[in-house]
Amino acid sequence: MQASETLSKNLQSVLVDLIELHLQGKQAHWNIVGTNFRDLHLQLDEIIDAVREFSDVIAERMRALDCVPDGRSETVSDTTKLPPFPDGEVSTTDAVDLVTERLTATVATVRAVHDEVDDEDPSTADLLHGIIDTLEQYAWMVSAENRTPRKPGFERAARVL
């Protein structure tokens, strides 16, 4: 199968956001400070490894569909939809929000192209499903660091005890 220009363009948009997410994840990993540093540092490594793998899977799928992936730094920085990551040290609390925002933005990119990808190539859409599932799970897990229990749930749990 040879991908259409639309399929190639859609996969390229996913690829650049995955590459950018990987790079921003490393930036956060290197520069976080504060409470729960070690846990977040290690969690970021896990996310970064998965995202690197996803970018490789998408790039190799593009090659299988006779597309040419472009992961050059200038292409990534010029075309990513992710907001820039702040420079310097970042508190763990801020990093949780920043990373969650970028995970969510990457999922939004994948969801935005999904239906067009599925129309042309359901096998590639299946790859996108796996990426969405994993990144949404990471977003939930990272964001939980800054959440507090909802009052109704807390009160219910207290009554059960």
C-alpha positions as CSV (number, residue, x, y, z in Angstrom):
1,M,0.0,0.0,0.0
2,Q,1.2,3.5,-0.8
3,A,-0.1,6.2,1.5
4,S,-1.9,9.2,0.1
5,E,-0.5,12.7,0.7
6,T,-3.2,13.2,3.4
7,L,-2.2,10.1,5.3
8,S,1.5,11.0,5.0
9,K,0.8,14.5,6.3
10,N,-1.3,13.2,9.2
11,L,1.3,10.7,10.3
12,Q,4.0,13.4,10.0
13,S,2.0,15.6,12.4
14,V,1.9,12.8,14.9
15,L,5.6,12.1,14.4
16,V,6.7,15.6,15.1
17,D,4.6,15.9,18.2
18,L,5.9,12.6,19.6
19,I,9.5,13.7,18.9
20,E,8.8,17.1,20.6
21,L,7.1,15.3,23.5
22,H,10.2,13.1,24.0
23,L,12.5,16.2,23.9
24,Q,10.4,18.2,26.3
25,G,10.1,15.2,28.6
26,K,13.9,15.0,28.7
27,Q,14.1,18.8,29.4
28,A,11.7,18.3,32.4
29,H,13.6,15.2,33.5
30,W,16.9,17.0,33.7
31,N,15.6,20.2,35.3
32,I,12.9,19.3,37.9
33,V,13.5,20.1,41.5
34,G,11.3,19.8,44.6
35,T,9.0,17.5,46.4
36,N,8.7,14.0,45.0
37,F,11.7,14.7,42.7
38,R,12.9,11.1,42.5
39,D,9.4,9.6,41.7
40,L,8.7,12.2,39.0
41,H,12.2,11.8,37.6
42,L,11.8,8.1,37.2
43,Q,8.2,8.4,35.9
44,L,9.4,10.8,33.2
45,D,12.0,8.2,32.1
46,E,9.2,5.7,31.6
47,I,7.1,8.1,29.6
48,I,10.1,9.2,27.5
49,D,11.0,5.6,26.6
50,A,7.5,4.9,25.5
51,V,7.2,8.1,23.5
52,R,10.5,7.4,21.7
53,E,9.2,3.9,20.9
54,F,6.0,5.4,19.5
55,S,7.9,7.9,17.3
56,D,9.9,5.0,15.9
57,V,6.8,2.9,15.3
58,I,5.1,5.8,13.4
59,A,8.2,6.6,11.4
60,E,8.7,3.0,10.4
61,R,5.0,2.7,9.5
62,M,5.4,5.7,7.3
63,R,8.3,4.0,5.5
64,A,6.2,0.8,5.1
65,L,3.6,3.0,3.5
66,D,6.2,4.6,1.2
67,C,6.2,7.9,3.0
68,V,9.3,9.8,4.1
69,P,9.3,10.7,7.8
70,D,11.0,14.0,8.7
71,G,12.3,14.1,12.2
72,R,14.9,16.8,11.7
73,S,15.1,19.3,14.5
74,E,14.1,22.2,12.4
75,T,11.1,20.4,11.1
76,V,10.0,19.4,14.6
77,S,10.5,22.9,16.0
78,D,8.7,24.5,13.0
79,T,5.7,22.2,12.9
80,T,5.0,20.9,16.4
81,K,1.7,21.8,18.0
82,L,3.1,21.5,21.5
83,P,3.9,24.7,23.4
84,P,7.5,25.4,24.2
85,F,8.8,24.1,27.5
86,P,10.2,26.7,29.9
87,D,14.0,26.9,30.4
88,G,15.8,26.6,33.6
89,E,14.8,24.7,36.7
90,V,11.1,23.8,37.1
91,S,9.4,22.8,40.3
92,T,8.0,19.3,40.4
93,T,4.5,20.8,40.9
94,D,4.8,22.9,37.8
95,A,6.4,20.1,35.9
96,V,3.5,17.9,36.6
97,D,1.1,20.4,35.0
98,L,3.5,21.1,32.1
99,V,4.0,17.5,31.3
100,T,0.3,16.7,31.6
101,E,-0.5,19.6,29.3
102,R,1.9,18.3,26.7
103,L,0.7,14.7,27.0
104,T,-2.9,16.0,26.5
105,A,-1.8,18.1,23.5
106,T,-0.1,15.1,21.8
107,V,-3.2,13.0,22.3
108,A,-5.2,15.9,20.7
109,T,-3.0,15.7,17.7
110,V,-3.4,12.0,17.4
111,R,-7.2,12.2,17.8
112,A,-7.4,15.0,15.3
113,V,-6.0,12.8,12.5
114,H,-7.4,9.5,13.6
115,D,-10.6,9.4,11.5
116,E,-8.8,10.3,8.3
117,V,-6.1,7.8,9.0
118,D,-8.7,5.1,9.8
119,D,-10.6,5.8,6.5
120,E,-7.5,5.1,4.5
121,D,-5.6,2.6,6.7
122,P,-7.3,0.9,9.6
123,S,-4.0,-0.9,10.5
124,T,-2.3,2.4,11.1
125,A,-5.3,3.6,13.0
126,D,-4.8,0.7,15.4
127,L,-1.3,1.9,16.1
128,L,-2.8,5.3,16.9
129,H,-5.3,3.7,19.3
130,G,-2.4,2.2,21.3
131,I,-0.6,5.6,21.5
132,I,-3.8,7.4,22.6
133,D,-4.5,4.8,25.3
134,T,-1.0,4.9,26.7
135,L,-0.5,8.7,26.6
136,E,-3.9,9.2,28.3
137,Q,-3.0,6.8,31.0
138,Y,0.3,8.7,31.5
139,A,-1.6,12.0,31.6
140,W,-3.9,10.6,34.3
141,M,-1.0,9.2,36.3
142,V,1.2,12.3,36.1
143,S,-1.7,14.7,36.8
144,A,-2.7,12.7,39.9
145,E,0.4,14.1,41.6
146,N,-1.2,17.6,41.9
147,R,-4.8,16.5,42.5
148,T,-6.6,16.3,45.8
149,P,-9.5,13.9,46.5
150,R,-12.9,15.2,45.7
151,K,-14.9,16.0,48.9
152,P,-17.9,13.7,48.2
153,G,-15.6,10.7,47.6
154,F,-13.6,11.5,50.8
155,E,-16.8,11.8,52.9
156,R,-18.1,8.5,51.5
157,A,-14.9,6.8,52.4
158,A,-14.9,8.3,55.9
159,R,-18.5,7.0,56.5
160,V,-17.5,3.5,55.4
161,L,-14.7,3.4,57.9
